Amino acid sequence: MDQQSPALSPKQKLRALFFSTLYISAFTFGGGFVIVTFMKRKFVDQLHWITEAEMLDMAALAQSSPGAIAVNAAILVGWRVAGLPGMVVAVVGTIIPPMVILSIISFFYAAFATNPYVALVLKGMQAGVAAVILDVVCGLGGAVVKTKSAVYIALMAAAFVANFFFDVNVILIILVAAAFGVVRALFQQRKAAKK
Amino acid sequence: MIYLQLFISFLQIGLFSIGGGYAAMPLIQNQVVELHPWLTLQEFTDLITIAEMTPGPIAVNSATFVGIRIAGIPGALVATLGCITPALFLVSLLAYVYNKYKDISLLQNILSCLRPVVVALILGAGLSILSMVLFNGAAPSLEQVDWIGGCSFLVAFVVLHKFKWNPILTMCLCGVAGLCLNLALPAIL
């Protein structure tokens, strides 16, 4: 269902939010930004509950706050979609899959960690995860390029080089970009005041 | 009081780990191996391996694993609650501020500069996973390429990008392909 979802009752909305976060969390291997890409596909592209810009804002906020990115993102999306009940439902949906899976594994973890077949399946899935992330990045990066704003394109390129080639701390990159935004806002205000 | 100790330990992990899984790892090690005799270093290493192979944040995975081993299912619940409690308060506050003030021009300006940066960070995360797939974590070189992983990646990318396949289905098929091809190809060649 790729069209605007019909108006759901609050109860239906909460149920959809719960099962969406449960489903996304159960299949999100490999770190916080992976869950952000899956959330983008679900809540932005399919359900149209939040905009792409909001999703990116929430990703930045989730990344720069204490705690697991996936849980933070669930809190932000939950509040945005359905207030306090939405937040609770999204967090519970997000933590159930890892809790259940780890509970099961903890009872026979040695056999699991050394099983070569399990390792092969998981290795294969990694290739799929990489493809999902890069597919989403193509869409998001294309949108940035389409703004034709030299500032945004330069910021994206600089952040990529700093993060990928120089291993600069992610929080530092986000803080520098935020500081740049503050300076730019002040500069624009001063320019407007002069006129 | 073991439940309280678990709660407080994981509360600290949740409060001080900023920036996701890899940032949380040293904190978890400090709490469960060094400060409390809950896991041996070997068990901790196994835990990290499992946490990386299974869905979910490393902090939540660790809380469940350590909690169960120390105090059963209630231990797992208490430890997990501990590690998400700081975020429940702090991030909720952020959500409130964001939803209320996101139209103010200063905040707009900051966020519009952050968006391209987040795209770059997601790209970085995707490329590190791709390099794990292609080179198994070793330094990139042509002789070391994992062709099965590389081909799975290309096929998956094309079906996602061109044919808009469901991402989770695509991932699961990649897992099946990885298992079958790695078992079948050496037998044929």
HADDOCK unambig.tbl for C-alpha pairs under 7 A between the chains (distance, minus, plus):
assign (segid A and resid 25 and name CA) (segid B and resid 55 and name CA) 6.68 0.50 0.50
assign (segid A and resid 25 and name CA) (segid B and resid 56 and name CA) 6.20 0.50 0.50
assign (segid A and resid 26 and name CA) (segid B and resid 55 and name CA) 5.87 0.50 0.50
assign (segid A and resid 27 and name CA) (segid B and resid 55 and name CA) 5.89 0.50 0.50
assign (segid A and resid 27 and name CA) (segid B and resid 168 and name CA) 6.76 0.50 0.50
assign (segid A and resid 28 and name CA) (segid B and resid 55 and name CA) 4.93 0.50 0.50
assign (segid A and resid 28 and name CA) (segid B and resid 56 and name CA) 6.32 0.50 0.50
assign (segid A and resid 29 and name CA) (segid B and resid 53 and name CA) 6.84 0.50 0.50
assign (segid A and resid 29 and name CA) (segid B and resid 54 and name CA) 5.94 0.50 0.50
assign (segid A and resid 29 and name CA) (segid B and resid 55 and name CA) 4.35 0.50 0.50
assign (segid A and resid 29 and name CA) (segid B and resid 56 and name CA) 6.62 0.50 0.50
assign (segid A and resid 30 and name CA) (segid B and resid 52 and name CA) 6.18 0.50 0.50
assign (segid A and resid 30 and name CA) (segid B and resid 55 and name CA) 6.98 0.50 0.50
assign (segid A and resid 31 and name CA) (segid B and resid 21 and name CA) 6.32 0.50 0.50
assign (segid A and resid 31 and name CA) (segid B and resid 57 and name CA) 6.52 0.50 0.50
assign (segid A and resid 32 and name CA) (segid B and resid 20 and name CA) 6.22 0.50 0.50
assign (segid A and resid 33 and name CA) (segid B and resid 122 and name CA) 5.91 0.50 0.50
assign (segid A and resid 33 and name CA) (segid B and resid 125 and name CA) 7.00 0.50 0.50
assign (segid A and resid 56 and name CA) (segid B and resid 115 and name CA) 5.58 0.50 0.50
assign (segid A and resid 56 and name CA) (segid B and resid 118 and name CA) 6.64 0.50 0.50
assign (segid A and resid 57 and name CA) (segid B and resid 111 and name CA) 6.22 0.50 0.50
assign (segid A and resid 57 and name CA) (segid B and resid 115 and name CA) 6.40 0.50 0.50
assign (segid A and resid 60 and name CA) (segid B and resid 114 and name CA) 6.91 0.50 0.50
assign (segid A and resid 60 and name CA) (segid B and resid 118 and name CA) 6.24 0.50 0.50
assign (segid A and resid 63 and name CA) (segid B and resid 19 and name CA) 5.22 0.50 0.50
assign (segid A and resid 63 and name CA) (segid B and resid 20 and name CA) 6.91 0.50 0.50
assign (segid A and resid 64 and name CA) (segid B and resid 18 and name CA) 6.32 0.50 0.50
assign (segid A and resid 64 and name CA) (segid B and resid 19 and name CA) 6.00 0.50 0.50
assign (segid A and resid 65 and name CA) (segid B and resid 18 and name CA) 5.83 0.50 0.50
assign (segid A and resid 65 and name CA) (segid B and resid 91 and name CA) 6.79 0.50 0.50
assign (segid A and resid 66 and name CA) (segid B and resid 14 and name CA) 6.41 0.50 0.50
assign (segid A and resid 66 and name CA) (segid B and resid 15 and name CA) 5.44 0.50 0.50
assign (segid A and resid 66 and name CA) (segid B and resid 16 and name CA) 6.03 0.50 0.50
assign (segid A and resid 66 and name CA) (segid B and resid 17 and name CA) 5.45 0.50 0.50
assign (segid A and resid 66 and name CA) (segid B and resid 18 and name CA) 4.31 0.50 0.50
assign (segid A and resid 66 and name CA) (segid B and resid 87 and name CA) 6.25 0.50 0.50
assign (segid A and resid 67 and name CA) (segid B and resid 14 and name CA) 4.64 0.50 0.50
assign (segid A and resid 67 and name CA) (segid B and resid 15 and name CA) 6.14 0.50 0.50
assign (segid A and resid 67 and name CA) (segid B and resid 17 and name CA) 5.57 0.50 0.50
assign (segid A and resid 67 and name CA) (segid B and resid 18 and name CA) 5.96 0.50 0.50
assign (segid A and resid 67 and name CA) (segid B and resid 20 and name CA) 6.76 0.50 0.50
assign (segid A and resid 67 and name CA) (segid B and resid 84 and name CA) 6.76 0.50 0.50
assign (segid A and resid 67 and name CA) (segid B and resid 87 and name CA) 5.70 0.50 0.50
assign (segid A and resid 68 and name CA) (segid B and resid 20 and name CA) 5.16 0.50 0.50
assign (segid A and resid 68 and name CA) (segid B and resid 21 and name CA) 6.75 0.50 0.50
assign (segid A and resid 68 and name CA) (segid B and resid 57 and name CA) 5.94 0.50 0.50
assign (segid A and resid 68 and name CA) (segid B and resid 59 and name CA) 6.65 0.50 0.50
assign (segid A and resid 69 and name CA) (segid B and resid 20 and name CA) 5.43 0.50 0.50
assign (segid A and resid 70 and name CA) (segid B and resid 57 and name CA) 6.58 0.50 0.50
assign (segid A and resid 72 and name CA) (segid B and resid 87 and name CA) 6.33 0.50 0.50
assign (segid A and resid 72 and name CA) (segid B and resid 91 and name CA) 6.30 0.50 0.50
assign (segid A and resid 75 and name CA) (segid B and resid 91 and name CA) 6.80 0.50 0.50
assign (segid A and resid 75 and name CA) (segid B and resid 92 and name CA) 6.54 0.50 0.50
assign (segid A and resid 76 and name CA) (segid B and resid 92 and name CA) 6.92 0.50 0.50
assign (segid A and resid 76 and name CA) (segid B and resid 95 and name CA) 5.37 0.50 0.50
assign (segid A and resid 79 and name CA) (segid B and resid 95 and name CA) 6.62 0.50 0.50
assign (segid A and resid 80 and name CA) (segid B and resid 99 and name CA) 6.96 0.50 0.50
assign (segid A and resid 98 and name CA) (segid B and resid 55 and name CA) 5.99 0.50 0.50
assign (segid A and resid 98 and name CA) (segid B and resid 56 and name CA) 4.99 0.50 0.50
assign (segid A and resid 98 and name CA) (segid B and resid 60 and name CA) 6.93 0.50 0.50
assign (segid A and resid 98 and name CA) (segid B and resid 61 and name CA) 5.95 0.50 0.50
assign (segid A and resid 99 and name CA) (segid B and resid 61 and name CA) 6.55 0.50 0.50
assign (segid A and resid 99 and name CA) (segid B and resid 64 and name CA) 5.75 0.50 0.50
assign (segid A and resid 102 and name CA) (segid B and resid 61 and name CA) 6.09 0.50 0.50
assign (segid A and resid 102 and name CA) (segid B and resid 64 and name CA) 6.26 0.50 0.50
assign (segid A and resid 102 and name CA) (segid B and resid 65 and name CA) 6.03 0.50 0.50
assign (segid A and resid 103 and name CA) (segid B and resid 64 and name CA) 6.40 0.50 0.50
assign (segid A and resid 103 and name CA) (segid B and resid 65 and name CA) 6.45 0.50 0.50
assign (segid A and resid 103 and name CA) (segid B and resid 68 and name CA) 6.94 0.50 0.50
assign (segid A and resid 106 and name CA) (segid B and resid 65 and name CA) 5.81 0.50 0.50
assign (segid A and resid 113 and name CA) (segid B and resid 50 and name CA) 6.35 0.50 0.50
assign (segid A and resid 117 and name CA) (segid B and resid 179 and name CA) 6.66 0.50 0.50
assign (segid A and resid 120 and name CA) (segid B and resid 178 and name CA) 5.90 0.50 0.50
assign (segid A and resid 120 and name CA) (segid B and resid 179 and name CA) 5.04 0.50 0.50
assign (segid A and resid 121 and name CA) (segid B and resid 175 and name CA) 4.32 0.50 0.50
assign (segid A and resid 121 and name CA) (segid B and resid 176 and name CA) 6.06 0.50 0.50
assign (segid A and resid 121 and name CA) (segid B and resid 178 and name CA) 5.67 0.50 0.50
assign (segid A and resid 121 and name CA) (segid B and resid 179 and name CA) 5.07 0.50 0.50
assign (segid A and resid 122 and name CA) (segid B and resid 53 and name CA) 6.55 0.50 0.50
assign (segid A and resid 122 and name CA) (segid B and resid 175 and name CA) 6.01 0.50 0.50
assign (segid A and resid 123 and name CA) (segid B and resid 175 and name CA) 6.93 0.50 0.50
assign (segid A and resid 123 and name CA) (segid B and resid 178 and name CA) 6.74 0.50 0.50
assign (segid A and resid 124 and name CA) (segid B and resid 149 and name CA) 6.37 0.50 0.50
assign (segid A and resid 124 and name CA) (segid B and resid 174 and name CA) 5.09 0.50 0.50
assign (segid A and resid 124 and name CA) (segid B and resid 175 and name CA) 4.14 0.50 0.50
assign (segid A and resid 124 and name CA) (segid B and resid 177 and name CA) 6.58 0.50 0.50
assign (segid A and resid 124 and name CA) (segid B and resid 178 and name CA) 4.10 0.50 0.50
assign (segid A and resid 124 and name CA) (segid B and resid 179 and name CA) 6.89 0.50 0.50
assign (segid A and resid 125 and name CA) (segid B and resid 171 and name CA) 5.20 0.50 0.50
assign (segid A and resid 125 and name CA) (segid B and resid 172 and name CA) 6.25 0.50 0.50
assign (segid A and resid 125 and name CA) (segid B and resid 174 and name CA) 5.10 0.50 0.50
assign (segid A and resid 125 and name CA) (segid B and resid 175 and name CA) 4.26 0.50 0.50
assign (segid A and resid 126 and name CA) (segid B and resid 129 and name CA) 6.98 0.50 0.50
assign (segid A and resid 126 and name CA) (segid B and resid 133 and name CA) 6.46 0.50 0.50
assign (segid A and resid 127 and name CA) (segid B and resid 130 and name CA) 6.66 0.50 0.50
assign (segid A and resid 127 and name CA) (segid B and resid 133 and name CA) 5.88 0.50 0.50
assign (segid A and resid 127 and name CA) (segid B and resid 149 and name CA) 5.82 0.50 0.50
assign (segid A and resid 127 and name CA) (segid B and resid 152 and name CA) 6.14 0.50 0.50
assign (segid A and resid 127 and name CA) (segid B and resid 153 and name CA) 4.76 0.50 0.50
assign (segid A and resid 127 and name CA) (segid B and resid 174 and name CA) 6.74 0.50 0.50
assign (segid A and resid 128 and name CA) (segid B and resid 153 and name CA) 5.90 0.50 0.50
assign (segid A and resid 128 and name CA) (segid B and resid 156 and name CA) 5.97 0.50 0.50
assign (segid A and resid 128 and name CA) (segid B and resid 170 and name CA) 6.34 0.50 0.50
assign (segid A and resid 128 and name CA) (segid B and resid 171 and name CA) 4.40 0.50 0.50
assign (segid A and resid 128 and name CA) (segid B and resid 174 and name CA) 5.58 0.50 0.50
assign (segid A and resid 129 and name CA) (segid B and resid 171 and name CA) 6.23 0.50 0.50
assign (segid A and resid 130 and name CA) (segid B and resid 126 and name CA) 5.28 0.50 0.50
assign (segid A and resid 130 and name CA) (segid B and resid 129 and name CA) 5.78 0.50 0.50
assign (segid A and resid 130 and name CA) (segid B and resid 130 and name CA) 5.33 0.50 0.50
assign (segid A and resid 130 and name CA) (segid B and resid 153 and name CA) 6.97 0.50 0.50
assign (segid A and resid 131 and name CA) (segid B and resid 153 and name CA) 5.67 0.50 0.50
assign (segid A and resid 131 and name CA) (segid B and resid 156 and name CA) 5.87 0.50 0.50
assign (segid A and resid 131 and name CA) (segid B and resid 157 and name CA) 4.68 0.50 0.50
assign (segid A and resid 132 and name CA) (segid B and resid 157 and name CA) 6.87 0.50 0.50
assign (segid A and resid 132 and name CA) (segid B and resid 167 and name CA) 6.17 0.50 0.50
assign (segid A and resid 133 and name CA) (segid B and resid 126 and name CA) 5.48 0.50 0.50
assign (segid A and resid 134 and name CA) (segid B and resid 123 and name CA) 6.59 0.50 0.50
assign (segid A and resid 134 and name CA) (segid B and resid 126 and name CA) 6.02 0.50 0.50
assign (segid A and resid 135 and name CA) (segid B and resid 157 and name CA) 6.46 0.50 0.50
assign (segid A and resid 135 and name CA) (segid B and resid 160 and name CA) 6.82 0.50 0.50
assign (segid A and resid 135 and name CA) (segid B and resid 161 and name CA) 5.93 0.50 0.50
assign (segid A and resid 137 and name CA) (segid B and resid 119 and name CA) 6.49 0.50 0.50
assign (segid A and resid 137 and name CA) (segid B and resid 122 and name CA) 6.93 0.50 0.50
assign (segid A and resid 137 and name CA) (segid B and resid 123 and name CA) 6.06 0.50 0.50
assign (segid A and resid 140 and name CA) (segid B and resid 119 and name CA) 6.46 0.50 0.50
assign (segid A and resid 141 and name CA) (segid B and resid 119 and name CA) 6.34 0.50 0.50
assign (segid A and resid 144 and name CA) (segid B and resid 116 and name CA) 6.40 0.50 0.50
assign (segid A and resid 152 and name CA) (segid B and resid 113 and name CA) 6.60 0.50 0.50
assign (segid A and resid 152 and name CA) (segid B and resid 116 and name CA) 6.00 0.50 0.50
assign (segid A and resid 155 and name CA) (segid B and resid 116 and name CA) 6.39 0.50 0.50
assign (segid A and resid 155 and name CA) (segid B and resid 117 and name CA) 6.24 0.50 0.50
assign (segid A and resid 156 and name CA) (segid B and resid 116 and name CA) 4.75 0.50 0.50
assign (segid A and resid 156 and name CA) (segid B and resid 117 and name CA) 4.95 0.50 0.50
assign (segid A and resid 156 and name CA) (segid B and resid 119 and name CA) 6.99 0.50 0.50
assign (segid A and resid 156 and name CA) (segid B and resid 120 and name CA) 5.42 0.50 0.50
assign (segid A and resid 159 and name CA) (segid B and resid 117 and name CA) 5.55 0.50 0.50
assign (segid A and resid 159 and name CA) (segid B and resid 120 and name CA) 5.93 0.50 0.50
assign (segid A and resid 160 and name CA) (segid B and resid 120 and name CA) 4.76 0.50 0.50
assign (segid A and resid 160 and name CA) (segid B and resid 121 and name CA) 6.30 0.50 0.50
assign (segid A and resid 160 and name CA) (segid B and resid 124 and name CA) 6.50 0.50 0.50
assign (segid A and resid 163 and name CA) (segid B and resid 121 and name CA) 6.83 0.50 0.50
assign (segid A and resid 163 and name CA) (segid B and resid 124 and name CA) 6.79 0.50 0.50
assign (segid A and resid 164 and name CA) (segid B and resid 124 and name CA) 5.48 0.50 0.50
assign (segid A and resid 171 and name CA) (segid B and resid 19 and name CA) 6.71 0.50 0.50
assign (segid A and resid 174 and name CA) (segid B and resid 114 and name CA) 6.66 0.50 0.50
assign (segid A and resid 177 and name CA) (segid B and resid 113 and name CA) 6.04 0.50 0.50
assign (segid A and resid 177 and name CA) (segid B and resid 114 and name CA) 5.90 0.50 0.50
assign (segid A and resid 178 and name CA) (segid B and resid 110 and name CA) 5.10 0.50 0.50
assign (segid A and resid 178 and name CA) (segid B and resid 113 and name CA) 6.70 0.50 0.50
assign (segid A and resid 178 and name CA) (segid B and resid 114 and name CA) 6.37 0.50 0.50
assign (segid A and resid 181 and name CA) (segid B and resid 109 and name CA) 5.31 0.50 0.50
assign (segid A and resid 181 and name CA) (segid B and resid 110 and name CA) 4.14 0.50 0.50
assign (segid A and resid 181 and name CA) (segid B and resid 113 and name CA) 5.68 0.50 0.50
assign (segid A and resid 182 and name CA) (segid B and resid 106 and name CA) 6.66 0.50 0.50
assign (segid A and resid 182 and name CA) (segid B and resid 109 and name CA) 6.96 0.50 0.50
assign (segid A and resid 182 and name CA) (segid B and resid 110 and name CA) 5.98 0.50 0.50
assign (segid A and resid 185 and name CA) (segid B and resid 106 and name CA) 5.83 0.50 0.50
assign (segid A and resid 185 and name CA) (segid B and resid 109 and name CA) 6.03 0.50 0.50
